[in-house]
Amino acid sequence: MSAPSLIHRGVVVQGLSRLRLGSGVFVNYGCFFDTVADITIGDRVFLADHVRVLTSSHRTGGRDQRAGPLTGEPVHIGNGAWIGSGAAILPGVTIGAGAVVGANSLVTADCAPNALYVGSPARHRRDLP
């Protein structure tokens, strides 16, 4: 039997692709999901307040308009991960199962399972038991 998920008010899902939530997911107030590409969130993932999961960016345009064509890459967050308050996850990132991302971290690259990442850009600090 799957566990219920809890999604607080003030959450924004914007875009035309899919946001997939596993069972027992907790999404706190003010989270933002940019679904230009798919976002997949595993079971028992906790997202603190104001987490931003981004799947889109722009190619660099010419001098008249630097924000060029829109691009999208999916984001995956593995089972049991915990994403701290105000963290931003950029397009194409995979966060491994059981990983922890510290508050206000900027995740620009994949995070290994069962490891702690903090900072801007987020860096591996230590493995977790």
C-alpha positions as CSV (number, residue, x, y, z in Angstrom):
1,M,0.0,0.0,0.0
2,S,1.4,3.4,-0.9
3,A,1.7,6.2,1.6
4,P,-0.2,9.5,0.9
5,S,1.7,12.5,-0.3
6,L,1.2,16.0,1.2
7,I,1.4,19.1,-1.0
8,H,1.1,22.5,0.7
9,R,-0.6,25.6,-0.7
10,G,1.3,28.1,-2.7
11,V,3.0,25.5,-4.9
12,V,3.4,26.4,-8.6
13,V,3.6,23.9,-11.5
14,Q,4.3,25.7,-14.8
15,G,4.8,24.1,-18.2
16,L,3.4,21.4,-20.5
17,S,5.4,18.3,-19.4
18,R,4.8,16.0,-16.5
19,L,5.5,16.2,-12.8
20,R,5.5,12.7,-11.4
21,L,5.4,12.2,-7.6
22,G,6.0,8.9,-5.9
23,S,4.2,7.9,-2.7
24,G,4.8,9.6,0.6
25,V,6.2,12.8,-1.0
26,F,6.1,16.0,1.1
27,V,6.1,19.3,-0.9
28,N,6.2,22.4,1.4
29,Y,4.9,25.9,0.8
30,G,6.1,28.0,-2.1
31,C,7.8,25.3,-4.2
32,F,8.1,25.9,-7.9
33,F,8.2,23.2,-10.6
34,D,9.2,24.3,-14.2
35,T,7.9,21.5,-16.4
36,V,9.2,22.4,-19.8
37,A,10.7,18.9,-19.5
38,D,9.5,16.1,-17.2
39,I,10.3,16.1,-13.4
40,T,10.3,12.7,-11.6
41,I,10.3,12.6,-7.8
42,G,10.7,9.3,-6.1
43,D,9.0,7.9,-3.0
44,R,9.4,9.5,0.4
45,V,11.1,12.6,-1.0
46,F,10.9,15.8,1.2
47,L,11.1,19.2,-0.4
48,A,11.4,22.1,2.1
49,D,9.8,25.5,1.4
50,H,10.6,27.5,-1.7
51,V,12.5,24.8,-3.5
52,R,12.8,25.4,-7.2
53,V,13.1,22.6,-9.7
54,L,13.9,23.9,-13.1
55,T,14.0,22.0,-16.4
56,S,14.4,24.9,-18.8
57,S,16.9,27.5,-19.9
58,H,17.8,29.4,-23.1
59,R,20.6,29.1,-25.5
60,T,22.7,32.2,-25.6
61,G,21.4,34.5,-28.4
62,G,23.0,37.4,-30.2
63,R,23.7,40.8,-28.9
64,D,20.2,42.0,-29.7
65,Q,18.6,39.3,-27.5
66,R,20.8,37.2,-25.3
67,A,18.0,34.9,-24.2
68,G,17.8,32.7,-27.3
69,P,15.8,29.6,-28.0
70,L,14.2,27.7,-25.1
71,T,15.7,24.4,-24.1
72,G,14.5,21.7,-21.7
73,E,16.1,18.8,-19.8
74,P,14.4,16.5,-17.3
75,V,15.1,16.4,-13.6
76,H,15.0,13.2,-11.5
77,I,15.0,13.1,-7.6
78,G,15.6,9.6,-6.2
79,N,13.7,7.9,-3.4
80,G,14.2,9.2,0.1
81,A,16.0,12.4,-0.9
82,W,15.7,15.6,1.2
83,I,15.9,19.0,-0.4
84,G,16.5,21.9,1.9
85,S,14.7,25.3,2.0
86,G,15.3,27.6,-0.9
87,A,17.4,25.1,-2.9
88,A,17.4,25.4,-6.7
89,I,17.9,22.3,-8.9
90,L,18.9,23.1,-12.5
91,P,17.9,21.4,-15.7
92,G,19.2,17.9,-16.4
93,V,20.2,17.1,-12.8
94,T,19.7,13.7,-11.2
95,I,19.7,13.6,-7.4
96,G,20.4,10.1,-6.1
97,A,18.3,8.2,-3.7
98,G,18.9,9.2,-0.1
99,A,20.8,12.3,-1.0
100,V,20.5,15.5,1.1
101,V,20.8,19.0,-0.5
102,G,21.3,21.8,2.0
103,A,19.3,25.0,2.3
104,N,19.8,27.6,-0.4
105,S,22.1,25.3,-2.4
106,L,22.4,25.6,-6.2
107,V,22.5,22.1,-7.7
108,T,24.2,22.3,-11.1
109,A,25.3,18.7,-11.5
110,D,24.2,15.2,-10.5
111,C,24.3,14.2,-6.8
112,A,25.4,10.7,-5.8
113,P,23.0,8.6,-3.7
114,N,23.3,8.8,0.1
115,A,25.5,11.9,0.2
116,L,25.3,15.5,1.5
117,Y,25.6,18.4,-1.0
118,V,25.7,22.1,0.1
119,G,26.7,25.5,-1.4
120,S,26.4,27.5,-4.5
121,P,27.3,25.6,-6.6
122,A,26.4,22.6,-4.5
123,R,29.4,20.4,-3.7
124,H,29.8,16.9,-2.1
125,R,30.6,17.3,1.6
126,R,30.4,13.8,2.8
127,D,28.8,10.4,2.4
128,L,25.8,9.5,4.6
129,P,25.3,6.2,6.3
